[in-house]
């Protein structure tokens, strides 16, 4: 049982509490507010002059999948043998000992979504996990899987160089549609077999894609260029998918459309070399433009090489403020919004009674590059101390 006393508390969903108190019991937030009586037996953590936030969440990473340091022996994020690999599960590549996970934890990131890269049109499933633990049993959060789709340069470049489809953006969309049509046929055949009491030959890949069509999995669609983003929306709507747009680099061109569609826009990385055409015009102002248009914005580092650059998530949210994003929206973009996207908003993403006590004590403004993380708690347990 712990009482964190005296901090300025950024609750995210219920404003800011000056000189507040948070009580933690059995891994959950028991009370939060001012002038709360601290029961006997609670360990008091003095945090006067500090700032308390929920643990930060990066909703698009490759932690534990592309290793730190990234070399062929540790790069397990892309199964580049077929452009359609829905049967791949990122959890089967997770290395809990990846040093980048520990580095991210020390920067106040308590939860991440991680998974396959974007070499394939259908890349397999990712998942959410806590940034502490020794095995998948301790780290992985059940029922958070989603399917990775990718459009744009990555898949067409990967397979076009082999004289294999897809080699164009037309090919990208066609391969994706064909895969989803096969999954539709698979669902019908399975239903018919059940009705007639006949045996049915399972196909792992189509079984996984069927979950996307049934809305059991969200489609997380990699798309940088504005035209690729619109293609992603069109295909998703053709098949009635729940979807998010990942990277959304040129989202500023179509901010009103993205707000109208109501999909999550997972924006980042914001600091990146222009190593391919579709990111030539990456802008730090994109999160602010989309947030002001009314879109649902999440900021990600999408760190691959090195993966440990996930540690700069809060700093990037601070830069987004510098380039026009409202401060409250910047905080939401790395807390409650990613928690909502990955289906954990009832447990994480804000400091509220009954939620898991994933909390971070900072010695200054949490989104400033001058600030240090002093302590990190996951489920009420201190897991990092500076």
DONU-831572 format. One record per residue (C-alpha): x, y, z; residue in one letter. Coordinates in steps of 0.25 Angstrom, whole numbers, plus 5000, padded with zeros to 4 digits. Layout:
XYZa;...
***
This chain:
500050005000x;500650134995x;500250284997x;500950384987x;500750514993x;500950664989x;501150644974x;500450724963x;499550614957x;499250614942x;498050524943x;497850534927x;496350514928x;495950604940x;496950714939x;498150754948x;498150744963x;499150824970x;499850764983x;499050644981x;499050504987x;498950364981x;498650244989x;499050114983x;498549974988x;498649834982x;499249894969x;498149994967x;497850134969x;497050144981x;496750294982x;497250424975x;497050564980x;497450674990x;497350665005x;497150515005x;497350445018x;498550345017x;498150225025x;499150155035x;500150055029x;500350125015x;501750155011x;501850305008x;502550354995x;502850504997x;502650564983x;502550714986x;502950794975x;502950674965x;501950644955x;501150514954x;500650454941x;500050324937x;501050234930x;501350274916x;500850174904x;501450164891x;500450104882x;501350064870x;502750004873x;503549884870x;504149864884x;504649724886x;504449694871x;505549764864x;506649754874x;507549854881x;508549854875x;507949824861x;508649714854x;508149604845x;508149504857x;507249594865x;506349654854x;505149574855x;504049664850x;503849634835x;503549504829x;503949544815x;503649414808x;502249454804x;501449584803x;500249524811x;500649464824x;499449474834x;499849354841x;501049414847x;500949454862x;501949564867x;501849504881x;502649384875x;503849474873x;503749554886x;505149554893x;504849604908x;506349624910x;506349734898x;507149844905x;506249954898x;505049904907x;505849944919x;506250074913x;504850104910x;504350074924x;505350174930x;504750284921x;503350264927x;502850174917x;502050064924x;501250004912x;501549984897x;500849924885x;501949844878x;501949754866x;502349724851x;502949824842x;502349874829x;503049794818x;501749714815x;500449754811x;499849664822x;500949654832x;500349574844x;499849614858x;500449704868x;500149724883x;500149814895x;501149784907x;501649844919x;503149884919x;503549794931x;503549644932x;504449524929x;503449444920x;502349464910x;501449414922x;501749534930x;501849644920x;500849614909x;499449674911x;498349574906x;497349604895x;498149724890x;498549664877x;498349744864x;498649714849x;499749794842x;499449834828x;500449924820x;500350004807x;501250104800x;502750084797x;503149974807x;502349854801x;502449894787x;503949914788x;504149784796x;503449694785x;503649784773x;505149764773x;504849614772x;503949634760x;502849584769x;501449654772x;501249754777x;502249844770x;501349964769x;500250034778x;499249974769x;499849834773x;499849874788x;498349894788x;498049774779x;498849684788x;498149734800x;496749724794x;497049584789x;497449534803x;496249594809x;495349524799x;495949394801x;495649414816x;494249444813x;494149314805x;494749244817x;493749294826x;492649244817x;493249114815x;493449094830x;491949134833x;491449044823x;492248924828x;491748954842x;490348954837x;490448824830x;491248754841x;492448734831x;493948734834x;494648864831x;496148884828x;496649004836x;497649104830x;498349184840x;498649304831x;497149314827x;496649284841x;497449404846x;496949494834x;495549454837x;495649514851x;495949644844x;494649634836x;493949594848x;494449714856x;495149634866x;496449694861x;496749834857x;497449864844x;498649954847x;498950004833x;500350064830x;500150184821x;501050304819x;500650374807x;499250444806x;498850364794x;499250234802x;498450284814x;497250294805x;497450164799x;497450104813x;496150164816x;495450124804x;495949974805x;495549974820x;494150024817x;493949934806x;494149814815x;493549884828x;494849874836x;495149944849x;496450014845x;497550114849x;498550194840x;499950164844x;500950274842x;500050374835x;501150454830x;500450534820x;499150544828x;499250694829x;498750694814x;497450624818x;497250664832x;495750684831x;495550554824x;496250484835x;495450554846x;494150514838x;494550374838x;494750364853x;495950264851x;497150274860x;498350344854x;499650284860x;500650394855x;502150374855x;503350364855x;503350514854x;504850524854x;505350434842x;506350444831x;505650464817x;506150324812x;504950294804x;504050384795x;502750364804x;503450434816x;504050544809x;503150644815x;502950594829x;502550714838x;502550734853x;501250814851x;500450694847x;499950644861x;499450794864x;498850804850x;498050674852x;497650704866x;497150834863x;496350784852x;495650684862x;496450554858x;496850454868x;498350464870x;499350374875x;500850404875x;501850294873x;503350284872x;503250164863x;504750134866x;505350014859x;506850044858x;507150074869x;505850024876x;506250094889x;505850224882x;504550194888x;505050264900x;504850404893x;503350384892x;503050494903x;504050584896x;503350574883x;502050604889x;502650734895x;503150764881x;501750744875x;501350854885x;502450944880x;501850924866x;500450964870x;499850844877x;498950874889x;499650824902x;498450744907x;498450674893x;499850644894x;499750584907x;498550504902x;499350454890x;500250374899x;499350334910x;497850314908x;497750314893x;498750194891x;498050124903x;496750134895x;497350094882x;497849964888x;496649934896x;497149964910x;496550104913x;495750034925x;497049994931x;498150094927x;498450234921x;497950324932x;498050344947x;496650304952x;496050214963x;496050074960x;497050074949x;498450004949x;499450084957x;500450104945x;501050244950x;502250324947x;502850434956x;503650544948x;504550654953x;503950754943x;502950774932x;502750624927x;502850664912x;504150754913x;505550694909x;506050764922x;505250664931x;505650544937x;504850424941x;505050394956x;504150274959x;503250184951x;502250094956x;501549974949x;500249924956x;500649994968x;502049934969x;503350024968x;504049964956x;505050084953x;505650184962x;506650294957x;
***
